[in-house]
């Protein structure tokens, strides 16, 4: 129990009745002071300043202030020493020695968790850092409140080291709340690179509307737009429940607010649009009609939703599968490549061979199909230019195509209006290709068509796959 002011005054009055007392030596201090044994232990065994200050942490010995920390149900009285706190924190220095310094020996801190405040004090007394996943955010709050930058940096480093797809959104909201831009940037980078996993994590539906909108507006999300819509739909259901609203299309669109218009419906395929947004009931009849027209006519009408492809970030790599190149007259119009990869990637285009000693711009239809479901994952009619050399020319998809690990895909390139001329092609294709990057990391491709007799596959004009990791 803390001594009352009355008890302290009585103690001082009792002392006034003695006319004189000898100054205590260290020996008789141990005998007369109620904490003499403790003090002697401190003086005799703690040989460094750090050891002596650490001993005083959360210790009544010499304490001259008490903090009443936390709310009533979890309240804790913690002793401290003004000098130690003032040396380590400008906020504490102002609290005890500033113009508006407190005169009270008790300071209430209802907004700070007791465990977090103890972590803060332990750092000020000993430089020891004791944080874990349960206390790091409350400790970060205490470190920022009392301007202890070194402890704040330790907390941020801990969060960075433990950032993953399962907590990226939680840490993003906390980073925004506590104004930690470096951590927020790392969270957004994690969301960009692992969008599918992050949107499927449990904490996604717990984020606030502003954070949802900020994420959906990003140009760098690595995911198909149909999956973004599905994630937004899940979030709207959770938000309706939080607001105690009935889960209806009208209420779902209302709670989404600006985030609804951050969904890029024109980037979906017709099938994705019909099976998802149309069936959801969130779009009105006019919007549905305008979007169907967008998918089917040229020039494209204004639909009120952006059609700018998301520019996915990541390391752009190329896998080349042919060690040898040759040329011959008039190969088949279509070349194919069947492949699997050991991890999630995004294919952004194919590298194609051109025509022997012929500089020309050609139209080509490139496509990737999921081998089992026969679903078209990506398709684009584009042009590529060749200069008559054996150099590979890129033919790019309109938006990156998500490739799942250990899944068979069939890529194809159909050359439109092919003329009869000599063309370059690859021979003796690799069954496996390993791409090394980032000093030790790697991506492994397997190609399953190299043993086939079909000339369009063995003598192939798709030597390279261009992808993001």
DORODO-824661 format. One record per residue (C-alpha): residue in three letters; x, y, z. Coordinates in steps of 0.5 Angstrom, whole numbers, padded with zeros to 4 digits, always signed. Example, Ala and Ser with C-alpha at 12.3 -4.5 7.8 and 13.67 -1.06 7.14 Angstrom:
! DORODO-824661
ala+0025-0009+0016/ser+0027-0002+0014/
***
This chain:
! DORODO-824661
unk+0000+0000+0000/unk+0002+0007-0001/unk+0003+0011+0005/unk-0002+0017+0006/unk+0000+0024+0006/unk-0002+0024+0013/unk+0002+0018+0015/unk+0008+0022+0012/unk+0007+0029+0016/unk+0006+0025+0022/unk+0013+0022+0021/unk+0016+0028+0019/unk+0013+0031+0026/unk+0016+0025+0030/unk+0023+0027+0027/unk+0022+0034+0029/unk+0022+0032+0037/unk+0029+0030+0037/unk+0034+0035+0038/unk+0039+0032+0034/unk+0041+0026+0031/unk+0048+0024+0028/unk+0049+0023+0021/unk+0048+0016+0019/unk+0054+0012+0017/unk+0053+0007+0011/unk+0054+0002+0017/unk+0048+0004+0022/unk+0044+0006+0015/unk+0044-0001+0014/unk+0041-0002+0021/unk+0036+0004+0022/unk+0033+0004+0015/unk+0028-0001+0014/unk+0031-0003+0007/unk+0038-0003+0010/unk+0039-0010+0008/unk+0036-0009+0001/unk+0041-0003+0000/unk+0047-0006+0003/unk+0046-0012-0002/unk+0045-0007-0008/unk+0052-0003-0006/unk+0056-0010-0004/unk+0054-0014-0010/unk+0052-0009-0016/unk+0059-0007-0019/unk+0057-0003-0025/unk+0052+0003-0026/unk+0048-0001-0031/unk+0047-0007-0025/unk+0045-0002-0020/unk+0040+0002-0024/unk+0037-0005-0026/unk+0036-0007-0019/unk+0032+0000-0018/unk+0027-0002-0024/unk+0020-0003-0021/unk+0023-0003-0014/unk+0021+0002-0008/unk+0028+0003-0006/unk+0029+0011-0007/unk+0023+0011-0011/unk+0020+0018-0011/unk+0014+0017-0016/unk+0008+0012-0017/unk+0005+0011-0023/unk-0003+0008-0023/unk-0003+0005-0029/unk-0009+0002-0033/unk-0016+0002-0032/unk-0019+0000-0026/unk-0020-0008-0028/unk-0013-0008-0029/unk-0010-0003-0025/unk-0003-0003-0023/unk+0001+0001-0018/unk+0009+0002-0021/unk+0014+0005-0017/unk+0019+0009-0021/unk+0025+0015-0020/unk+0024+0021-0023/unk+0031+0022-0025/unk+0032+0016-0029/unk+0026+0017-0032/unk+0028+0025-0034/unk+0034+0023-0037/unk+0031+0018-0041/unk+0025+0021-0044/unk+0024+0029-0046/unk+0016+0028-0044/unk+0018+0025-0037/unk+0023+0031-0036/unk+0017+0036-0038/unk+0013+0032-0033/unk+0017+0033-0027/unk+0022+0039-0028/unk+0018+0043-0033/unk+0014+0049-0032/unk+0008+0045-0031/unk+0011+0040-0027/unk+0006+0036-0023/unk+0007+0036-0016/unk+0004+0030-0014/unk+0007+0024-0012/unk+0002+0019-0016/unk+0001+0020-0023/unk-0005+0016-0027/unk-0004+0013-0033/unk-0011+0010-0035/unk-0009+0009-0043/unk-0003+0005-0042/unk-0003-0002-0041/unk+0001-0004-0034/unk+0006-0009-0038/unk+0007-0004-0044/unk+0009+0001-0038/unk+0014-0004-0035/unk+0017-0006-0041/unk+0018+0002-0042/unk+0021+0003-0035/unk+0025-0003-0036/unk+0029-0001-0042/unk+0030+0006-0039/unk+0033+0003-0033/unk+0037-0002-0036/unk+0037-0002-0044/unk+0033-0009-0044/unk+0028-0010-0049/unk+0023-0015-0047/unk+0017-0015-0052/unk+0013-0021-0056/unk+0007-0021-0061/unk+0002-0020-0055/unk+0005-0014-0052/unk+0009-0010-0058/unk+0004-0006-0060/unk+0002-0003-0053/unk+0009-0002-0052/unk+0010+0002-0058/unk+0004+0006-0056/unk+0008+0007-0050/unk+0015+0009-0053/unk+0012+0014-0058/unk+0008+0017-0052/unk+0014+0018-0048/unk+0018+0020-0054/unk+0023+0014-0053/unk+0026+0013-0060/unk+0030+0007-0059/unk+0025+0003-0056/unk+0020+0005-0061/unk+0025+0003-0066/unk+0026-0004-0063/unk+0019-0005-0063/unk+0018-0003-0071/unk+0024-0008-0072/unk+0020-0014-0068/unk+0014-0012-0073/unk+0018-0012-0079/unk+0021-0019-0077/unk+0014-0022-0076/unk+0011-0019-0081/unk+0007-0024-0086/unk+0001-0025-0090/unk-0003-0027-0084/unk-0002-0020-0080/unk-0001-0015-0086/unk-0007-0012-0085/unk-0007-0012-0078/unk+0000-0009-0078/unk-0002-0004-0083/unk-0008-0001-0079/unk-0003+0000-0073/unk+0002+0003-0077/unk-0003+0008-0079/unk-0006+0009-0072/unk+0001+0010-0069/unk+0004+0014-0075/unk+0010+0009-0077/unk+0011+0010-0084/unk+0016+0005-0085/unk+0012+0000-0082/unk+0006+0002-0087/unk+0010+0002-0093/unk+0013-0005-0091/unk+0006-0008-0090/unk+0003-0005-0097/unk+0009-0008-0100/unk+0007-0015-0097/unk+0000-0014-0099/unk+0002-0012-0106/unk+0007-0018-0107/unk+0002-0023-0104/unk-0005-0020-0105/unk-0009-0027-0106/unk-0006-0030-0099/unk-0007-0023-0096/unk-0014-0022-0098/unk-0016-0029-0096/unk-0013-0028-0089/unk-0018-0028-0083/unk-0016-0021-0081/unk-0018-0018-0088/unk-0025-0017-0086/unk-0023-0013-0080/unk-0020-0007-0083/unk-0024-0001-0083/unk-0027+0002-0089/unk-0021+0008-0090/unk-0016+0002-0090/unk-0020-0002-0095/unk-0021+0004-0100/unk-0013+0005-0100/unk-0011-0002-0101/unk-0016-0003-0107/unk-0014+0004-0110/unk-0007+0001-0111/unk-0004+0000-0118/unk+0000-0006-0116/unk-0004-0011-0113/unk-0002-0018-0116/unk-0009-0021-0117/unk-0015-0022-0122/unk-0020-0017-0121/unk-0025-0022-0120/unk-0022-0024-0114/unk-0021-0017-0111/unk-0029-0016-0112/unk-0030-0023-0108/unk-0026-0020-0102/unk-0029-0014-0102/unk-0036-0018-0102/unk-0034-0022-0096/unk-0031-0015-0092/unk-0038-0012-0094/unk-0042-0018-0090/unk-0037-0017-0084/unk-0038-0010-0084/unk-0046-0010-0085/unk-0046-0015-0079/unk-0041-0010-0075/unk-0046-0004-0076/unk-0052-0009-0074/unk-0055-0008-0081/unk-0058-0014-0085/unk-0054-0017-0091/unk-0057-0014-0097/unk-0054-0012-0104/unk-0056-0004-0102/unk-0053-0005-0095/unk-0047-0008-0098/unk-0045-0003-0103/unk-0047+0003-0098/unk-0042+0000-0093/unk-0037-0001-0098/unk-0037+0007-0100/unk-0031+0009-0104/unk-0028+0002-0104/unk-0034+0000-0109/unk-0031+0005-0115/unk-0024+0002-0113/unk-0026-0004-0116/unk-0024-0005-0124/unk-0030-0008-0127/unk-0027-0007-0134/unk-0021-0011-0132/unk-0025-0018-0131/unk-0027-0023-0137/unk-0034-0023-0139/unk-0035-0030-0135/unk-0032-0027-0129/unk-0037-0021-0129/unk-0043-0025-0131/unk-0041-0030-0125/unk-0039-0025-0120/unk-0042-0018-0120/unk-0048-0019-0124/unk-0050-0024-0119/unk-0049-0021-0113/unk-0054-0015-0114/unk-0049-0009-0112/unk-0049-0006-0119/unk-0055-0003-0122/unk-0058-0005-0129/unk-0055+0001-0132/unk-0048-0001-0130/unk-0049-0008-0132/unk-0051-0006-0139/unk-0046-0001-0140/unk-0040-0006-0137/unk-0043-0011-0142/unk-0043-0006-0148/unk-0035-0005-0146/unk-0034-0012-0146/unk-0037-0013-0153/unk-0036-0006-0157/unk-0031-0001-0160/unk-0029+0004-0158/unk-0030+0003-0151/unk-0036+0007-0147/unk-0035+0010-0141/unk-0037+0006-0135/unk-0036+0010-0129/unk-0030+0005-0127/unk-0023+0005-0128/unk-0020+0001-0134/unk-0013+0002-0132/unk-0009-0005-0131/unk-0006-0005-0125/unk+0002-0005-0125/unk+0004-0011-0121/unk+0011-0010-0118/unk+0016-0015-0117/unk+0022-0018-0120/unk+0021-0019-0128/unk+0025-0025-0130/unk+0025-0029-0136/unk+0026-0037-0137/unk+0029-0039-0144/unk+0028-0046-0145/unk+0032-0047-0152/unk+0039-0048-0152/unk+0039-0048-0160/unk+0036-0044-0165/unk+0035-0046-0173/unk+0031-0043-0178/unk+0026-0046-0184/unk+0021-0045-0189/unk+0014-0044-0186/unk+0013-0047-0179/unk+0005-0048-0177/unk+0002-0042-0175/unk+0001-0044-0168/unk+0006-0045-0163/unk+0005-0048-0156/unk+0008-0049-0149/unk+0006-0053-0143/unk+0009-0052-0137/unk+0009-0052-0129/unk+0012-0048-0124/unk+0014-0049-0117/unk+0011-0043-0114/unk+0006-0037-0115/unk+0008-0033-0121/unk+0005-0028-0126/unk+0006-0029-0133/unk+0007-0022-0136/unk+0008-0024-0143/unk+0012-0029-0148/unk+0018-0028-0152/unk+0017-0030-0159/unk+0022-0032-0165/unk+0021-0027-0171/unk+0023-0028-0178/unk+0030-0030-0181/unk+0033-0024-0184/unk+0026-0020-0185/unk+0024-0014-0181/unk+0017-0014-0180/unk+0011-0012-0175/unk+0006-0018-0174/unk+0000-0019-0170/unk+0000-0025-0165/unk-0006-0028-0161/unk-0003-0030-0154/unk-0006-0034-0149/unk-0005-0038-0143/unk-0010-0044-0141/unk-0011-0048-0135/unk-0010-0055-0137/unk-0015-0059-0133/unk-0021-0054-0133/unk-0019-0051-0140/unk-0021-0044-0137/unk-0017-0038-0141/unk-0013-0035-0135/unk-0010-0030-0140/unk-0011-0028-0147/unk-0009-0022-0152/unk-0008-0020-0159/unk-0002-0016-0160/unk+0003-0014-0164/unk+0011-0016-0164/unk+0017-0013-0168/unk+0023-0017-0170/unk+0029-0014-0174/unk+0031-0020-0178/unk+0036-0023-0172/unk+0035-0029-0168/unk+0033-0024-0162/unk+0027-0026-0158/unk+0022-0021-0159/unk+0016-0019-0153/unk+0009-0020-0154/unk+0005-0018-0147/unk-0001-0020-0144/unk-0006-0014-0143/unk-0005-0015-0135/unk-0001-0020-0131/unk-0003-0028-0131/unk-0003-0031-0124/unk+0000-0038-0125/unk-0001-0043-0119/unk+0004-0047-0116/unk+0005-0054-0119/unk-0001-0053-0124/unk-0001-0055-0131/unk-0002-0049-0136/unk-0002-0049-0144/unk+0001-0043-0147/unk+0000-0041-0154/unk+0002-0036-0159/unk-0002-0036-0166/unk+0001-0032-0171/unk-0004-0028-0175/unk-0004-0028-0183/unk+0002-0032-0183/unk+0006-0031-0190/unk+0011-0036-0193/unk+0018-0034-0190/unk+0024-0037-0186/unk+0022-0037-0179/unk+0027-0038-0173/unk+0025-0043-0168/unk+0028-0047-0162/unk+0030-0054-0162/unk+0032-0059-0156/unk+0028-0056-0151/unk+0029-0056-0144/unk+0025-0061-0139/unk+0027-0057-0133/unk+0030-0049-0132/unk+0032-0046-0126/unk+0032-0039-0125/unk+0036-0036-0120/unk+0035-0029-0117/unk+0036-0025-0111/unk+0043-0029-0109/unk+0040-0036-0107/unk+0033-0036-0109/unk+0030-0039-0115/unk+0024-0041-0119/unk+0024-0048-0122/unk+0020-0049-0129/unk+0018-0056-0132/unk+0016-0057-0139/unk+0012-0063-0141/unk+0012-0062-0149/unk+0019-0063-0151/unk+0019-0071-0152/unk+0013-0070-0156/unk+0013-0071-0164/unk+0009-0066-0166/unk+0013-0061-0170/unk+0009-0055-0167/unk+0012-0057-0160/unk+0019-0059-0162/unk+0020-0054-0167/unk+0017-0048-0163/unk+0017-0041-0163/unk+0016-0039-0156/unk+0023-0040-0153/unk+0021-0035-0147/unk+0016-0034-0141/unk+0017-0027-0138/unk+0014-0027-0131/unk+0014-0023-0124/unk+0016-0026-0118/
***
